[in-house]
């Protein structure tokens, strides 16, 4: 089974069972009532990470940029990054910090996220407005 609009790869598991996103299922379930559809979507990254996270899409350049940024952050801020910021280092996020590699810019993003972590995680009810 191939559904239009989905990438040709990753549309079936090893046992040929279709794998599609939930949004497609809700639209097409009536069209394929006899098809047993599994919903397998990668986890969404945290706020600001740009979307879906595919670990297999993280390249060596991305790993290097992330490692250098985490090291720079730790040295400059005199503390380790939080789990919240570690989860920000997704394939989508890191794609913006390679070619050219720019770990110093990633550090700036991590610092801004750390300053606003309570707001971004919903622990604080204050709004962050930029004028």
C-alpha positions in Angstrom: 0.0 0.0 0.0 1.4 3.4 -1.0 -0.3 6.6 0.0 0.3 9.7 -2.0 2.2 12.4 -0.2 4.2 10.1 2.0 7.9 9.5 1.4 8.5 6.2 -0.4 10.9 5.1 2.3 9.6 4.3 5.8 6.1 3.5 4.7 6.2 -0.1 5.7 7.7 -2.3 8.4 9.6 -5.5 7.9 6.4 -7.4 7.7 5.0 -5.1 5.0 2.4 -3.5 7.4 1.9 0.1 6.3 3.3 2.7 8.7 1.7 6.2 8.4 1.2 9.3 10.4 -2.0 9.6 12.5 -3.2 12.6 10.4 -3.2 10.4 7.3 -5.0 7.6 9.1 -7.8 9.9 10.2 -8.3 11.0 6.6 -7.9 7.7 4.9 -9.2 5.1 7.4 -12.5 5.0 5.6 -10.8 4.4 2.3 -8.9 1.3 3.6 -11.2 -0.3 6.1 -9.5 -3.8 5.8 -6.0 -2.5 6.2 -4.4 -2.9 9.6 -2.5 0.4 10.0 0.2 0.9 12.6 0.9 4.4 13.8 4.6 5.0 14.2 5.7 8.6 14.2 9.0 9.7 15.7 8.8 11.8 18.8 8.4 15.5 18.4 11.3 17.5 19.6 10.8 20.0 22.4 9.5 23.6 21.8 11.7 25.3 19.2 13.4 22.2 17.9 11.7 22.3 14.5 9.6 19.2 14.6 10.1 15.5 14.2 13.4 13.9 15.4 14.9 11.1 13.4 18.1 9.9 15.2 19.3 8.2 12.0 19.4 11.6 10.3 21.9 13.0 12.7 25.2 13.2 10.8 28.7 13.2 12.1 28.9 16.9 11.5 25.8 17.4 13.6 27.2 15.2 16.4 30.4 17.3 16.3 28.6 20.6 16.3 26.4 19.5 19.2 29.4 18.1 21.3 31.4 21.3 20.7 28.4 23.5 21.6 27.7 21.5 24.8 31.4 21.8 25.8 31.4 25.6 25.1 28.2 26.1 27.0 29.5 24.2 30.0 32.7 26.3 30.0 31.0 29.7 29.5 28.0 29.1 31.8 29.9 27.0 34.4 27.1 24.4 34.4 25.9 21.5 32.4 23.0 21.8 30.0 19.7 20.6 31.3 17.8 17.6 29.9 15.4 20.1 28.4 18.2 21.6 26.3 19.7 18.1 25.5 16.4 17.2 23.9 16.6 20.3 21.8 19.6 18.9 20.0 17.6 17.0 17.3 18.3 16.3 13.7 16.1 19.2 12.7 17.8 21.7 15.1 21.3 20.6 14.3 20.8 20.8 10.6 20.8 24.6 11.0 24.3 24.6 12.7 26.3 22.7 10.1 27.6 23.7 6.7 29.2 25.9 8.0 29.6 24.4 11.4 28.5 27.1 13.9 28.6 25.7 17.5 28.9 29.2 18.9 25.5 30.1 17.5 24.1 26.9 19.0 25.5 27.9 22.4 23.6 31.2 22.0 20.4 29.3 21.4 21.0 27.0 24.3 21.7 30.0 26.6 18.4 31.7 25.5 16.5 28.5 26.1 18.1 28.0 29.5 17.0 31.6 30.5 13.4 30.9 29.4 13.2 27.2 30.3 10.4 27.7 32.9 8.3 29.5 30.3 9.1 27.0 27.5 8.3 24.0 29.7 5.1 25.5 31.1 6.4 25.6 34.7 5.9 29.4 34.6 2.7 31.1 33.6 4.4 34.2 32.5 4.4 35.1 28.8 7.6 35.9 27.0 6.8 38.8 24.6 9.3 40.3 22.2 8.6 43.8 21.0 
